[in-house]
Amino acid sequence: MSAAQQTRATAEMVRDSDLALSLISRHDIAGAEAGEVRERLRGHVNALLVPASTFADSLADSRAKDIAQATVEHARRVAEDREGDPEATLRLLAKSLTLLLRYASDEKRRQAT
């Protein structure tokens, strides 16, 4: 993936995360748009699991490593859950995506050095 494509993909992920939080604030979590955003967020989370997990596994500090690994695992479980509360799922997916984006970005920087 080119740098421009990666930048667009990241921007799309951030936009979907922000949209999810906006839908929650408007109490619009049951409509078609919220369902579509939930599905896109699941896809984004799944796309970031490997680089985020690689970053988490690379951490030397055992406490930070444990937290990062647990965060990645939690994001994976949230993305798989189709039975939970729609609002909670939307919020957890948005927040998980934000953390995984950070981890994936840190992994990219780590590999570049």
C-alpha positions as CSV (number, residue, x, y, z in Angstrom):
1,M,0.0,0.0,0.0
2,S,1.4,3.4,-1.0
3,A,1.9,6.1,1.6
4,A,-1.0,8.1,0.0
5,Q,-3.3,5.1,0.2
6,Q,-2.3,4.4,3.8
7,T,-3.0,8.1,4.7
8,R,-6.4,7.9,3.1
9,A,-7.2,4.6,4.9
10,T,-6.1,6.1,8.2
11,A,-8.2,9.2,7.6
12,E,-11.2,7.0,6.8
13,M,-10.7,5.0,10.0
14,V,-10.5,8.2,12.1
15,R,-13.6,9.6,10.3
16,D,-15.6,6.4,11.1
17,S,-14.5,6.5,14.7
18,D,-15.5,10.2,15.0
19,L,-18.8,9.4,13.3
20,A,-19.5,6.6,15.7
21,L,-19.0,8.9,18.7
22,S,-21.2,11.5,17.0
23,L,-24.0,9.0,16.5
24,I,-23.8,8.0,20.1
25,S,-24.0,11.6,21.2
26,R,-27.1,12.0,19.1
27,H,-28.6,8.8,20.5
28,D,-28.8,7.5,16.9
29,I,-27.4,4.0,17.5
30,A,-30.1,1.7,16.1
31,G,-30.4,3.1,12.6
32,A,-28.9,1.8,9.4
33,E,-26.1,4.3,9.4
34,A,-25.0,3.1,12.9
35,G,-25.1,-0.5,11.7
36,E,-22.9,0.4,8.7
37,V,-20.5,2.3,10.8
38,R,-20.3,-0.6,13.3
39,E,-19.4,-3.0,10.4
40,R,-16.8,-0.6,9.0
41,L,-15.3,-0.3,12.5
42,R,-15.1,-4.0,12.8
43,G,-13.3,-4.2,9.5
44,H,-10.8,-1.5,10.5
45,V,-10.1,-3.1,13.9
46,N,-9.5,-6.5,12.2
47,A,-7.2,-4.8,9.7
48,L,-5.1,-3.4,12.5
49,L,-4.9,-6.4,14.8
50,V,-1.7,-7.8,13.3
51,P,0.5,-4.7,13.4
52,A,-1.0,-3.6,16.7
53,S,-0.3,-7.1,18.2
54,T,3.2,-7.1,16.7
55,F,3.9,-3.7,18.4
56,A,2.4,-4.9,21.7
57,D,4.6,-8.1,21.6
58,S,7.7,-6.0,21.0
59,L,7.4,-3.9,24.1
60,A,10.1,-4.6,26.7
61,D,8.4,-3.2,29.8
62,S,6.3,-6.1,31.1
63,R,3.5,-3.9,32.5
64,A,3.1,-1.9,29.3
65,K,3.4,-5.1,27.2
66,D,0.6,-6.7,29.3
67,I,-1.7,-3.7,28.9
68,A,-1.1,-3.4,25.2
69,Q,-1.6,-7.1,24.6
70,A,-4.8,-7.1,26.6
71,T,-6.0,-4.0,24.7
72,V,-5.4,-5.8,21.4
73,E,-7.2,-8.9,22.6
74,H,-10.1,-6.9,23.9
75,A,-10.4,-5.1,20.6
76,R,-10.5,-8.5,18.8
77,R,-13.3,-9.7,21.1
78,V,-15.3,-6.6,20.6
79,A,-15.0,-6.8,16.8
80,E,-16.2,-10.4,17.0
81,D,-19.2,-9.7,19.3
82,R,-22.4,-9.4,17.4
83,E,-24.8,-9.8,20.4
84,G,-23.8,-6.9,22.7
85,D,-25.5,-3.6,23.4
86,P,-25.4,-1.5,20.2
87,E,-24.3,1.7,21.9
88,A,-21.6,0.0,24.0
89,T,-20.4,-1.9,21.0
90,L,-20.2,1.2,18.9
91,R,-18.3,3.1,21.6
92,L,-15.9,0.2,22.3
93,L,-15.2,-0.3,18.6
94,A,-14.5,3.4,18.1
95,K,-12.2,3.6,21.2
96,S,-10.5,0.3,20.3
97,L,-9.8,1.6,16.8
98,T,-8.2,4.7,18.2
99,L,-5.8,2.6,20.4
100,L,-5.0,0.1,17.6
101,L,-4.2,3.0,15.2
102,R,-1.7,4.3,17.7
103,Y,-0.1,0.9,18.2
104,A,0.0,0.2,14.4
105,S,1.6,3.6,13.9
106,D,4.1,3.0,16.6
107,E,4.9,-0.4,15.0
108,K,5.4,1.2,11.6
109,R,7.8,3.7,13.2
110,R,9.6,0.9,15.0
111,Q,10.1,-1.0,11.8
112,A,11.4,2.1,10.0
113,T,14.3,2.5,12.5
